[in-house]
Amino acid sequence: MNSFTKYVKRYWRSTKSLVGGLRISIKVFFRKKVTEQYPENRHTTLYIPERHRAMLEMIHDGDNHHHCIACGLCQMACPNGTIRVVSEMREDAEGKKKRVLVRYEYDLGACMFCQLCVNACPHGAIRFTNEFENAVFEREKLHLVLNHEGSTLAPPAAKKENPVNA
Amino acid sequence: MEQSFLDYYSLEPVTRRIHEALCSVMPEGWAVCVEGLALGVIILLAYAVLAVVLIYMERRVCGAFQCRIGPNRVGGKGGLLQVPADVLKILTKEIIRLKNSDHLLYELAPYLVILASVLSFSCLPWHKGAEVIDMEVGILFVLAASSIGILGILLAGWSSNSKYTIIGAVRSGAMLISYELSLGITVLTVVILSGTMSISGIVESQADGWNIFKGHILTLVAFVIYLISGNAEANRGPFDLAEAEQELTAGYHTEYSGMHFGFFYLAEYLNLFITSGIATTLFLGGWMPLHVAGLDGFNAVMDYIPGIVWFLGKTFFVVFLLMWIRWTYPRLRIDQVLNLEWKYLMPLSLLLMLLMVVLKVYGLVF
């Protein structure tokens, strides 16, 4: 009799679990569909997840200030050698020597979007954006310079307002 | 039974009128021949149209179960022309003849499969007076005719002379023959409840309530068992191990191309429809409208919906249930499939049949 009760118990348990599976799939059936009808909905309902990594960008504020201190940590963190930080030493008004960013070169074609550069940056100067339509016809167009023309390092007061991202 | 020419509830006066009209211009033998041909054309047309509808439905329902949209580009909004386009494409494909296959059996197999499917398709009770094949042992005929399909599958697998096809065919043969048992036993349960084997008789006996409500909980459980074994009979997931594409490319029809493959594909979808149609006939009252005892106003309103709408509506509801099952569960292994049948489904259906006999003998059913 023991094996019979076992049999009935197993029958009951498996029936319950099968019904549970059906319940889950019918929930998915009525859920909003995730398909993006891409070229058509490009300007209307296109949804890219906020954390999607598509393009590296250097953050600039309204006064054309960035936060890059040209320390080169991102360049060292990059496993592909995608980033090249070109900097020079300049003397400021008080006569202190300081490293200043000249060109922040980024090769989109070699980037594997691992986000190690963004994690390495001590000042939150760079981030990944959602702009994913990056296809071009020539390879050279993928070599980008991320710091804007004539931009300078933000003064220390302004730096405090922008919290460093983790 | 003197009825007007256009009876709202029955097609029988119309068919009798047509028969009389034909008999007045030609001998009766010729008239029967012409009617048979016309009916054959209608059945094959309905078969093809339903296949297109079912494939489209399968793709959309499957999409929804996987949280995506499904085909929606070909033919304007909704992708309605996707399946007709696929049909046209498959019609233009070459039928390959394999060098080392058994040519006669290789070419016979798809026709056997489609023959079994069309034969059982024509047994469905579409409307009152519109049963095409209606005999005293109708439900037995359906079971017998649909079994020819197994022969077709086994022949297809064997004659293609390929390891994938033979494994697929043997698996599906073992599975289909096993599941025929619980299918037959649940059908017998309903036959006991209705007291008849004729399909029109079974439908007529449900005029005062569908079988699924009449047999207490018994017919509900029998309905579930029928759905499971019917799903296996139609070779559809989670019992699609005959064509387990990850291991066997396409199973028994791997070596087929063009319309010969199309026949297998068509038969698969129509077997789904036939399984649902028979389930509708046995448990949900065929073309019979929903009647609730005592609510005469409600019953009168339900009667105004024609029988074919009831039949198609209920059948497509069951088709949806089967698709729901298909897209929920992963494929079973062959030993699991046979375990499920021999250790779980068949004992339960035997028990159900026994209980049904007891209920029927003591007059405890509604």
Interface residues (C-beta under 8 A of the other chain):
Chain A: Y11 L18 G21 L22 I24 S25 I26 V28 F29 R31 K33 V34 T35 Q37
Chain B: V61 G63 A64 F65 Q66 C67 R68 I69 N72 W324 I325 W327 T328 Y329 Y344 L348
